[in-house]
Every structure is written in C-alpha cells, then in structure tokens.
C-alpha cells in the first residue's frame, strides 16, 4: 500500500477485500479522490459520490493515479 495522509486530495485506486453478502470476502477496487487516510482506514469518494471507507487491514494495494480526463 503506497498511499497515506500526504496523498489526501489525490485520485487513488485501492484494491481491497470487501465483505460479500455470501459471508465470503470479494476483492474489488475503489477509484476516486482520497478524502482521508490514517493508521486505521482510507476514505475514498467513488464516481457515484459515495464515501467508501476501507479498513487498512483489508487493503491489498493502493496507489495514486493520474486525474480523469
């Protein structure tokens, strides 16, 4: 995971293990502006305007990506 508080405001992608309705985890990505990051979680605003809070222990990978054009 290569993002942190210094990247707030940047566009990021976070790959994480999300709990699924089946009880199993599923791997998914969230892309958008990083609104907050601390030792516990990342908060990313997705393209639908929803704030997705990813617990740090569920994050598999994360990085800053170029702005969307």
C-alpha positions as CSV (number, residue, x, y, z in Angstrom):
1,X,0.0,0.0,0.0
2,X,1.7,3.2,-1.2
3,X,-0.7,5.9,-0.1
4,X,-1.0,7.9,3.1
5,X,-2.2,11.2,4.6
6,X,0.1,13.1,2.3
7,X,-2.0,11.9,-0.6
8,X,-5.3,13.4,0.5
9,X,-6.9,15.2,-2.4
10,X,-5.2,13.0,-5.0
11,X,-7.0,10.4,-7.2
12,X,-6.2,6.9,-6.0
13,X,-7.1,3.3,-6.6
14,X,-7.4,0.9,-3.6
15,X,-7.8,-2.8,-4.1
16,X,-9.4,-4.4,-1.0
17,X,-11.2,-7.4,0.4
18,X,-14.9,-6.4,0.8
19,X,-17.3,-8.5,2.9
20,X,-19.9,-10.0,0.5
21,X,-23.5,-11.0,1.2
22,X,-22.5,-14.6,1.0
23,X,-20.2,-14.3,4.0
24,X,-17.1,-14.7,1.9
25,X,-14.8,-11.8,1.1
26,X,-14.6,-10.5,-2.5
27,X,-11.7,-8.5,-4.0
28,X,-12.8,-5.1,-5.5
29,X,-11.3,-1.8,-6.4
30,X,-12.4,1.7,-5.4
31,X,-11.2,4.7,-7.5
32,X,-11.6,8.3,-6.7
33,X,-10.2,11.2,-4.6
34,X,-8.7,10.2,-1.3
35,X,-10.6,12.2,1.3
36,X,-8.9,10.8,4.5
37,X,-6.1,8.4,5.5
38,X,-4.8,7.4,8.9
39,X,-3.4,4.3,10.6
40,X,-6.9,2.7,10.6
41,X,-8.5,3.4,7.2
42,X,-8.7,5.1,3.8
43,X,-11.7,7.1,2.8
44,X,-12.3,7.4,-1.0
45,X,-15.1,9.1,-2.8
46,X,-16.2,6.9,-5.7
47,X,-17.7,8.0,-9.0
48,X,-21.2,7.8,-7.7
49,X,-20.4,10.3,-4.9
50,X,-20.4,7.6,-2.1
51,X,-17.7,7.7,0.5
52,X,-16.1,4.3,0.8
53,X,-14.2,3.7,4.0
54,X,-11.6,0.9,3.6
55,X,-10.1,-0.6,6.8
56,X,-6.4,-0.6,6.4
57,X,-6.1,-4.3,7.3
58,X,-8.4,-5.1,4.3
59,X,-6.4,-3.0,1.8
60,X,-4.3,-5.2,-0.5
61,X,-2.8,-2.5,-2.7
62,X,-3.2,1.2,-3.2
63,X,-1.6,3.9,-5.3
64,X,-2.0,7.5,-6.7
65,X,-3.2,7.5,-10.3
66,X,-3.5,10.3,-12.9
67,X,-6.5,12.6,-13.0
68,X,-9.5,11.5,-15.1
69,X,-9.9,13.4,-18.3
